[in-house]
Amino acid sequence: MHDAKMRMSRRRAGGAPKALIALSLAMRDELLQSSSGLPPVHVKYNSLEVDPGLGTHHGAAKTGYIWVGRLEAEKGFDLVVRTWRSWENPPPLTIVGDGKLADQARELSLASPHVEWTPRMEHQQVMTAIAEHRVSLITPLWSEPFGRVALESLAVGTPVVHTGKGALDELVGASGWKLDLRGDLRAQLSDFYEQAQATTGRARARYEGVLSPSATTKVLQSIYRTALEPGVH
């Protein structure tokens, strides 16, 4: 059914595409596994329209974890709640977002002096908040096709602790750490928190080298040149 729809779409468009663009290697692999007869699939990461820069917090003693996103089970928010509930003296945690699990965020913030929850925040305020924190915590339990919060975190020089689902591992690289979900999460989070203060420059360098507008535009231009070469189908 999927292949038939694709063939119909190609006919309506006046011919088969010479190339497809995926947002990550993880997305490309999923696409290739689920469909046959595709043209070459290239990877071009998203970037930000405006580079936020490191801001005034670069080099400052940043503190706390920040978790930004929809408060949903697939985003792993209940995993975060369980971890901080069972932690006697955890690092500070700021939660930004709303969703089906909002009651858990409210209860955790009321029960723990280490947790602050803000349901809604303007985007620029979110970016400032991420820049103010030592670590960005991203915990999806499903396969992320990209991961915008990871991109935003690296752009402001905040390293990322993540679950490695989908594209997160390839986006973050050495600018953060992957959680072993079968291990002791509190011990891992404590260890990563201590290491993170020295990782701001590495996070920003990752953004500039791979995810910035200039880096991603060069990749897009290369894809166009390849697709326009005679004989490319």
C-alpha positions as CSV (number, residue, x, y, z in Angstrom):
1,M,0.0,0.0,0.0
2,H,2.8,2.4,0.9
3,D,4.7,1.7,-2.3
4,A,1.5,2.1,-4.4
5,K,0.8,5.5,-2.8
6,M,4.4,6.6,-3.5
7,R,4.1,5.6,-7.2
8,M,0.9,7.6,-7.5
9,S,2.5,10.6,-5.8
10,R,5.4,10.4,-8.3
11,R,3.1,10.3,-11.3
12,R,1.2,13.4,-10.0
13,A,4.4,15.2,-9.5
14,G,5.5,14.6,-13.1
15,G,8.2,12.1,-12.5
16,A,10.2,10.2,-9.9
17,P,12.3,12.2,-7.4
18,K,16.0,11.9,-7.7
19,A,16.7,12.1,-4.0
20,L,15.0,12.1,-0.7
21,I,16.1,13.9,2.5
22,A,15.8,12.5,6.0
23,L,16.3,14.5,9.2
24,S,18.7,11.9,10.7
25,L,20.5,8.6,10.0
26,A,17.9,7.0,12.3
27,M,15.1,8.3,10.1
28,R,16.9,7.3,7.0
29,D,17.3,3.7,8.2
30,E,13.7,3.5,9.2
31,L,12.6,4.7,5.8
32,L,14.8,2.3,4.0
33,Q,13.6,-0.6,6.1
34,S,9.9,0.2,5.5
35,S,9.9,1.0,1.8
36,S,11.5,-0.4,-1.4
37,G,12.5,1.1,-4.7
38,L,13.4,4.5,-3.2
39,P,15.8,7.0,-4.8
40,P,19.0,7.8,-2.8
41,V,18.1,8.9,0.7
42,H,20.4,11.7,2.1
43,V,20.6,13.0,5.6
44,K,20.4,16.7,6.4
45,Y,19.9,17.8,10.0
46,N,17.6,20.6,11.0
47,S,19.0,23.8,12.4
48,L,17.7,26.9,14.1
49,E,16.6,30.0,12.2
50,V,18.4,32.3,14.6
51,D,21.6,31.3,16.4
52,P,21.0,31.9,20.1
53,G,24.8,31.9,20.9
54,L,26.2,31.0,24.3
55,G,24.7,34.0,26.0
56,T,25.7,35.5,29.3
57,H,25.8,32.2,31.0
58,H,28.8,30.8,29.3
59,G,31.5,30.2,31.8
60,A,29.2,30.8,34.7
61,A,28.6,28.2,37.4
62,K,25.4,26.7,35.9
63,T,23.3,24.5,38.1
64,G,20.6,21.9,37.8
65,Y,19.0,19.6,35.2
66,I,16.3,20.9,32.9
67,W,13.6,18.8,31.2
68,V,11.7,20.4,28.4
69,G,8.8,18.7,26.5
70,R,5.4,17.2,26.5
71,L,4.5,15.5,29.8
72,E,3.7,12.2,28.2
73,A,4.7,8.6,28.8
74,E,6.4,8.2,25.4
75,K,8.6,11.1,26.4
76,G,9.8,9.2,29.5
77,F,8.5,11.8,31.9
78,D,7.2,9.3,34.4
79,L,10.7,7.8,34.4
80,V,12.1,11.2,35.5
81,V,9.4,11.5,38.2
82,R,10.2,8.1,39.6
83,T,13.9,8.8,39.7
84,W,13.6,12.2,41.5
85,R,11.0,10.8,43.9
86,S,13.3,8.1,45.0
87,W,16.4,10.3,45.3
88,E,17.2,11.6,48.7
89,N,19.3,14.6,47.7
90,P,19.1,15.0,43.9
91,P,20.4,17.9,41.8
92,P,17.9,20.6,41.2
93,L,15.4,19.8,38.4
94,T,13.4,22.3,36.3
95,I,10.5,20.9,34.3
96,V,9.1,22.9,31.4
97,G,6.0,21.6,29.7
98,D,2.4,20.4,30.0
99,G,0.5,17.3,29.0
100,K,-1.3,14.2,30.3
101,L,1.1,13.7,33.2
102,A,0.9,17.3,34.4
103,D,-0.5,16.0,37.8
104,Q,2.8,14.1,38.3
105,A,4.8,17.3,37.6
106,R,2.6,19.2,40.0
107,E,2.8,16.6,42.8
108,L,6.6,16.3,42.4
109,S,7.2,20.0,42.5
110,L,5.1,20.4,45.6
111,A,6.7,17.4,47.4
112,S,10.3,18.2,46.6
113,P,12.3,21.4,47.3
114,H,14.6,20.4,44.5
115,V,12.0,20.5,41.7
116,E,10.4,23.4,39.9
117,W,7.6,23.1,37.3
118,T,6.5,25.7,34.7
119,P,3.7,24.4,32.5
120,R,4.1,27.1,29.8
121,M,6.9,29.4,28.7
122,E,7.6,31.5,25.6
123,H,10.2,30.0,23.3
124,Q,12.9,32.6,24.0
125,Q,12.4,32.1,27.7
126,V,12.8,28.3,27.2
127,M,16.1,28.9,25.4
128,T,17.3,31.2,28.2
129,A,16.3,28.6,30.8
130,I,18.2,25.8,29.0
131,A,21.3,28.1,28.8
132,E,21.1,28.7,32.5
133,H,21.1,25.0,33.4
134,R,24.1,22.7,33.6
135,V,22.5,19.7,31.8
136,S,19.5,19.2,29.5
137,L,17.7,15.9,30.2
138,I,15.9,14.3,27.3
139,T,14.3,10.9,28.0
140,P,12.0,9.6,25.2
141,L,11.2,6.0,25.2
142,W,10.2,5.9,21.5
143,S,12.4,6.4,18.5
144,E,13.0,10.2,18.0
145,P,13.3,11.1,14.3
146,F,15.3,14.1,15.2
147,G,15.2,15.9,18.6
148,R,14.8,19.7,18.6
149,V,15.4,20.1,22.3
150,A,18.8,18.5,21.8
151,L,19.6,20.9,19.0
152,E,18.6,23.9,21.1
153,S,20.6,22.7,24.1
154,L,23.8,22.2,22.1
155,A,23.3,25.6,20.5
156,V,23.4,27.4,23.9
157,G,26.3,25.2,25.1
158,T,24.3,22.9,27.5
159,P,25.3,19.2,27.3
160,V,22.7,16.6,27.0
161,V,21.9,13.4,28.9
162,H,19.6,11.3,26.9
163,T,18.1,7.8,26.4
164,G,19.8,7.2,23.0
165,K,16.4,6.6,21.3
166,G,16.2,7.3,17.6
167,A,18.5,10.1,16.5
168,L,19.6,11.4,19.9
169,D,22.9,9.5,20.0
170,E,24.0,10.7,16.6
171,L,23.0,14.3,17.3
172,V,24.6,14.7,20.7
173,G,27.7,12.7,20.0
174,A,30.4,13.4,22.6
175,S,28.6,16.5,23.8
176,G,26.6,14.5,26.4
177,W,25.9,11.1,27.7
178,K,23.6,8.2,27.0
179,L,21.7,6.7,30.0
180,D,21.7,2.9,30.5
181,L,18.1,2.4,31.4
182,R,18.8,-0.9,32.9
183,G,21.4,0.6,35.4
184,D,21.2,2.8,38.4
185,L,19.8,6.1,36.9
186,R,20.6,8.1,40.1
187,A,24.2,7.1,40.0
188,Q,24.6,7.9,36.3
189,L,22.8,11.2,36.6
190,S,25.0,12.2,39.5
191,D,28.2,11.3,37.6
192,F,27.1,13.1,34.4
193,Y,26.1,16.1,36.4
194,E,29.6,16.4,37.9
195,Q,31.2,16.1,34.4
196,A,28.9,18.5,32.7
197,Q,30.4,21.8,34.0
198,A,33.4,21.2,31.8
199,T,31.4,20.2,28.7
200,T,29.8,23.5,27.7
201,G,32.5,24.3,25.0
202,R,32.2,20.8,23.5
203,A,28.4,21.1,23.3
204,R,28.6,24.5,21.5
205,A,31.4,23.1,19.1
206,R,29.1,20.2,18.2
207,Y,26.4,22.7,17.2
208,E,28.7,24.9,15.2
209,G,30.4,22.0,13.4
210,V,27.4,19.8,12.6
211,L,24.0,21.5,13.4
212,S,24.5,25.2,12.7
213,P,22.9,26.9,9.6
214,S,26.2,27.1,7.8
215,A,27.0,23.5,8.4
216,T,23.6,22.2,7.4
217,T,23.4,24.5,4.4
218,K,26.6,23.0,3.0
219,V,25.1,19.5,3.4
220,L,21.9,20.6,1.6
221,Q,23.9,22.2,-1.3
222,S,25.9,19.0,-1.7
223,I,22.6,17.0,-1.9
224,Y,21.3,19.3,-4.6
225,R,24.5,19.0,-6.6
226,T,24.4,15.2,-6.4
227,A,20.7,15.1,-7.4
228,L,21.3,17.4,-10.4
229,E,24.2,15.4,-11.8
230,P,23.4,13.8,-15.2
231,G,22.4,10.2,-14.9
232,V,21.4,10.4,-11.3
233,H,18.0,8.6,-10.8
